[in-house]
């Protein structure tokens, strides 16, 4: 589909611009919603903090465009779900001793 904007009036161009902006906002909200659905409340997540490096925390709230994460250090972050990584909790590693040698399993 081609639109000849050279023949459009100012009012028509403004109306077209509004429709384009609304469509882009809608597509972004769908993308954000899909990213949010990859997580559940209480999920353990991580993200890269500009000042502290890798942060670990718990997802505590879904907002309209972001999610709220409470970090292990007690900070609260509102962050885009695109920037989160799901953390899989791994149980403690058991230590076994075989003939005087220690090995992890």
C-alpha positions in Angstrom: 0.0 0.0 0.0 1.4 3.4 -1.0 0.3 6.7 0.2 1.2 9.8 -1.8 1.9 12.3 1.0 2.9 15.0 -1.5 -0.7 15.6 -2.4 -2.0 15.6 1.2 -3.0 18.8 3.1 -1.6 19.7 6.5 -4.7 18.5 8.3 -4.6 15.2 6.5 -0.9 14.8 7.3 -1.5 15.5 11.0 -4.4 13.0 11.0 -2.2 10.4 9.4 0.6 11.1 11.9 -1.9 10.6 14.8 -3.0 7.3 13.4 0.6 6.1 12.9 1.6 7.1 16.5 -1.5 5.3 17.9 -0.7 2.2 15.9 2.9 2.2 17.1 1.8 2.6 20.7 -0.6 -0.3 20.3 2.1 -2.5 18.8 4.5 -1.6 21.6 1.9 -2.4 24.3 1.2 -5.8 22.7 4.9 -6.5 22.7 5.3 -5.4 26.3 2.3 -7.5 27.4 3.7 -10.6 25.7 7.1 -10.0 27.5 5.2 -9.6 30.9 3.4 -12.9 30.4 6.7 -14.8 30.4 6.8 -14.0 34.2 4.7 -14.7 37.2 4.3 -12.7 40.4 7.0 -13.9 42.8 9.3 -15.0 40.0 13.0 -14.7 40.7 14.5 -12.4 38.0 17.8 -10.7 37.3 18.7 -7.5 35.4 21.7 -5.3 34.7 21.8 -2.2 36.9 23.8 0.8 35.6 25.3 1.4 39.0 25.5 -2.0 40.7 25.9 -4.5 37.9 23.8 -7.7 37.9 20.9 -7.4 40.4 18.7 -10.3 41.6 15.2 -9.9 42.9 11.6 -10.9 43.0 8.9 -9.7 40.7 6.2 -8.1 43.0 3.9 -6.2 40.6 2.8 -5.8 37.0 2.4 -2.2 35.9 1.1 -0.9 32.6 4.4 -0.7 30.8 6.9 -2.0 33.5 7.1 -4.5 36.3 8.2 -3.8 39.9 11.1 -5.9 41.2 12.2 -5.9 44.8 15.9 -6.7 44.8 17.7 -8.9 47.3 19.4 -5.7 48.6 16.0 -4.1 49.4 15.8 -1.7 46.4 12.6 -1.4 44.4 12.9 -1.0 40.6 10.3 -0.4 38.0 11.8 -1.9 34.9 10.8 -3.0 31.4 10.1 -6.7 31.2 12.3 -6.9 28.1 15.3 -6.3 30.4 14.6 -9.1 32.8 16.0 -12.6 32.8 14.2 -15.4 34.6 16.4 -17.0 37.3 16.1 -20.7 37.9 16.7 -21.5 41.6 19.1 -24.4 41.9 19.1 -26.4 45.1 22.2 -26.8 47.2 24.9 -28.9 45.7 25.6 -32.1 47.6 29.2 -32.9 48.5 30.3 -36.5 48.3 33.6 -38.0 49.3 35.0 -40.9 47.3 38.2 -42.6 48.5 39.6 -39.4 50.0 38.6 -37.2 47.0 35.9 -34.6 47.2 33.6 -34.2 44.2 30.4 -32.3 43.5 27.3 -34.0 42.2 
